[in-house]
Amino acid sequence: MVLKLKPLPDWRLWLRFTDGREGEYDLRDFVHSGGEMVEPLKDQAYFARVFVELGAPTWPNGFDIDPIKAYMDLRDSGALKQAAA
């Protein structure tokens, strides 16, 4: 589950998970792939309105990212690191 997040430029999110690991999740291709719920996220200002709800990155329109998939994607790409103490 996501504990903290921070929106970054170019449709990326910095995510910290409940196990203390963190990484930058690139959503650029996903956002630009389109879809009714994803369309508002193309606006960087709207994308930056992301918040954590029930452990998932979520936007005001109700769209959310699966935190388990985000974790596994970051882990599998080698981008998931232990947070500094």
C-alpha positions in Angstrom: 0.0 0.0 0.0 1.1 3.6 -0.7 1.9 5.6 2.5 3.0 8.9 0.9 3.2 10.3 -2.6 4.3 13.4 -4.4 3.4 14.4 -8.0 6.5 15.1 -10.2 6.8 16.6 -13.6 6.1 14.6 -16.8 3.4 12.4 -15.3 5.6 10.7 -12.6 4.8 10.0 -9.0 7.2 9.6 -6.1 5.7 6.8 -4.0 6.6 5.5 -0.6 5.1 2.2 0.4 4.2 0.9 3.8 7.3 -1.4 3.8 9.6 1.6 3.7 10.5 1.3 0.0 10.1 4.1 -2.4 10.5 5.0 -6.1 9.4 7.1 -9.0 6.6 5.7 -11.0 6.3 6.9 -14.6 2.8 7.1 -15.8 3.4 9.1 -19.0 2.7 6.4 -21.5 -0.4 5.2 -19.5 -1.8 8.7 -19.3 -1.3 9.4 -22.9 -2.9 6.1 -23.9 -6.3 7.7 -23.2 -9.5 6.6 -21.8 -12.4 8.4 -20.2 -11.2 8.3 -16.7 -7.6 9.0 -17.6 -8.3 12.0 -19.9 -8.3 14.6 -17.1 -4.8 13.4 -16.0 -3.3 14.7 -19.3 -3.5 18.2 -17.6 -0.4 18.4 -15.4 -2.3 20.6 -12.9 -5.0 18.0 -12.6 -2.4 15.2 -12.4 -0.8 17.1 -9.5 -4.1 16.8 -7.5 -3.3 13.2 -6.7 -3.8 12.0 -3.1 -3.7 8.7 -1.1 -7.0 7.0 -0.5 -7.1 3.6 1.1 -3.5 3.0 0.2 -3.9 3.9 -3.5 -2.9 7.0 -5.5 -6.3 8.5 -6.4 -7.5 11.6 -8.3 -10.6 13.7 -7.7 -12.6 12.0 -10.5 -12.2 8.6 -8.6 -9.5 7.2 -10.9 -6.9 5.3 -8.9 -3.7 3.3 -9.5 -3.4 -0.3 -8.2 -0.7 0.1 -5.5 0.3 -3.6 -5.8 0.9 -3.2 -9.5 2.9 0.0 -9.0 5.0 -1.7 -6.4 5.7 -4.7 -8.6 6.5 -2.5 -11.6 9.0 -0.5 -9.6 10.5 -3.7 -8.1 10.8 -5.5 -11.4 12.4 -2.5 -13.1 15.0 -2.0 -10.2 13.6 1.4 -9.4 12.3 0.5 -5.9 14.8 1.5 -3.2 14.8 1.3 0.6 14.0 4.8 2.0 16.8 6.6 3.7 16.6 6.5 7.5 
